[in-house]
Amino acid sequence: MTPSKAAFLALGICLVPAAALAQQSPARDALKRACTGDYMEYCSEHAPGGPEVEACFKTNLKKLSPGCTAAIMAYKQEQRATRRVSEAR
């Protein structure tokens, strides 16, 4: 596996809760594409899958690329909408 593929996979595991891994979404895919470089630059010292990665992204929010920031916002909006729909059932 190439380093870039490994980083891409690690980012997906880091930023997405386990329950959401089974679900594919455009916002999740965009998040992985847009934030891989930011993860490698600022947060790669944290093991994938832990809350430390999310905390690292919050700490470095002002340093993140505009594309990553936008992807994070879109992903969070999608997650809130998904929760509202599931709670309404």
PAZAKOL-16327 format. One record per atom (N, C-alpha, C): x, y, z; residue in three letters. Coordinates in steps of 0.1 Angstrom, whole numbers, plus 2048, in hexadecimal, padded with zeros to 3 digits. Last residue first. Example, Ala and Ser with C-alpha at 12.3 -4.5 7.8 and 13.67 -1.06 7.14 Angstrom:
<nodes>
8807EA847SER;8897F5847SER;88180084FSER;8847C784EALA;87B7D384EALA;8847DF84EALA;
</nodes>
This chain:
<nodes>
68385C88CARG;67D84F889ARG;676849895ARG;692871894ALA;684873890ALA;67C86688EALA;6AC868896GLU;6A586A8A2GLU;69686C8A0GLU;6B386687BSER;6B285A883SER;6AB85C890SER;6B3881874VAL;6AA87886DVAL;6A886B876VAL;6C788B885ARG;6B9890887ARG;6AF887880ARG;6DD87D87CARG;6D987B889ARG;6CA87F88BARG;6DF888862THR;6DD87A863THR;6D8877871THR;6E58A3869ALA;6D98A0862ALA;6D5891863ALA;6FE89F875ARG;6F38A587DARG;6E68A1876ARG;70D89585FGLN;70B88D86BGLN;6FF892874GLN;70D8AB84EGLU;70689F84AGLU;703896856GLU;71B8BD85EGLN;70D8C085AGLN;7068B3856GLN;7348B085ELYS;72D8B286ALYS;71E8B5868LYS;73A8B1842TYR;7398A4849TYR;7318A6856TYR;73D8CD83FALA;7338C6837ALA;7308B883EALA;7538D2850MET;7468D9852MET;73B8D184BMET;7668C3843ILE;7638C0851ILE;7558C6854ILE;7688D082BALA;7648C282BALA;75F8BE839ALA;7728E9833ALA;7648E882CALA;75F8DA82DALA;78B8E183CTHR;7828E8845THR;7738E783FTHR;7968D7824CYS;7948CE82FCYS;78A8D4839CYS;7978EF814GLY;78F8E3810GLY;78C8D981BGLY;7A98FF823PRO;79B903822PRO;7928F781DPRO;7BD8EC83ASER;7BB8F182DSER;7AC8F582CSER;7C38F685CLEU;7BF8EC852LEU;7BC8F3845LEU;7C990886FLYS;7D4905866LYS;7CF8FC85BLYS;7B390A87FLYS;7B7916877LYS;7C291386DLYS;7B28F088BLEU;7A88F5881LEU;7AC901879LEU;7C28E289DASN;7C88E8891ASN;7BE8EE887ASN;7AF8D98AFTHR;7BB8E28B4THR;7C18E98A8THR;7A08C989FLYS;79A8D58A6LYS;7A58DE8AALYS;7B28B5898PHE;7AC8BE88EPHE;7A68CA894PHE;7B78AB8B2CYS;7C28B18ABCYS;7BC8BA8A0CYS;79E8A08B7ALA;7A38AB8C0ALA;7AE8B28B9ALA;79E88C8A4GLU;7948968A3GLU;7988A28ACGLU;7B387D8AEVAL;7B48838A1VAL;7AA88E89FVAL;7AB8748C7GLU;7B687D8C6GLU;7B78848B9GLU;7998608C5PRO;79486E8C7PRO;79F8788C6PRO;7A58498ACGLY;7A384E8B9GLY;79E85C8BAGLY;7AA840892GLY;79E83B899GLY;79C8408A7GLY;7CD83F891PRO;7C084088APRO;7B583A893PRO;7E28518A8ALA;7DD8448A3ALA;7CF84589CALA;7F386E8A0HIS;7E88678A8HIS;7E485B8A1HIS;80487988FGLU;80A87389BGLU;80086C8A3GLU;7F688687CSER;7F9878879SER;800871885SER;7ED8A187CCYS;7E8897886CYS;7EC889884CYS;7F88B2869TYR;7F68B7876TYR;7F38AC881TYR;7FE8A5850GLU;8068B0855GLU;8048B3864GLU;7EA89184EMET;7F888D84DMET;801898853MET;7D38A184FTYR;7D5896859TYR;7E4893859TYR;7D78B0838ASP;7D78B7845ASP;7D98AD850ASP;7D589C824GLY;7E18A3826GLY;7E28AA833GLY;7BA893828THR;7C588A82ATHR;7D289282CTHR;7A48A4824CYS;7AB8A5830CYS;7B789C832CYS;79689F80CALA;79B8AC80FALA;7A48AD81AALA;79088380CARG;798889801ARG;79E896805ARG;780881823LYS;78D879822LYS;79687F817LYS;76B89281DLEU;774894829LEU;78188D827LEU;760886807ALA;766893805ALA;770896811ALA;75586F814ASP;75F86E809ASP;76787B807ASP;74387C824ARG;74E87482AARG;759872820ARG;732888812ALA;73989081BALA;745889821ALA;727871804PRO;72F87B7FDPRO;738884807PRO;72A853816SER;72385F814SER;72D86880CSER;724832822GLN;72C83B819GLN;724847817GLN;725821840GLN;71E82A838GLN;72783282FGLN;736814851ALA;72E80C848ALA;72681583EALA;741828860LEU;749822856LEU;74181A84CLEU;730831874ALA;72F837867ALA;73783185DALA;73982388AALA;72C820885ALA;72A826877ALA;75382E88FALA;75182088AALA;74481E884ALA;756850883PRO;75384688DPRO;750839887PRO;77185D871VAL;763858870VAL;76184E87BVAL;78B864872LEU;78186F872LEU;77386A872LEU;79B84D870CYS;79C85787BCYS;79086087DCYS;795840859ILE;792839866ILE;793843871ILE;79D853847GLY;78F84F847GLY;78C848854GLY;7B885484DLEU;7B086084FLEU;7A185C850LEU;7C183B845ALA;7C283F853ALA;7B984B856ALA;7BD83D829LEU;7B5833831LEU;7B583783FLEU;7CF851823PHE;7C185381FPHE;7B9849828PHE;7E784582BALA;7E2851832ALA;7D485382FALA;7E8830819ALA;7E782D827ALA;7E283982FALA;7EA83E801LYS;7DE835803LYS;7DD832812LYS;80384A805SER;7F8852804SER;7EB84A806SER;815833807PRO;81383C813PRO;806845811PRO;8068167F8THR;80E8227F7THR;80B82B803THR;8087F4800MET;800800800MET;80980C800MET;
</nodes>
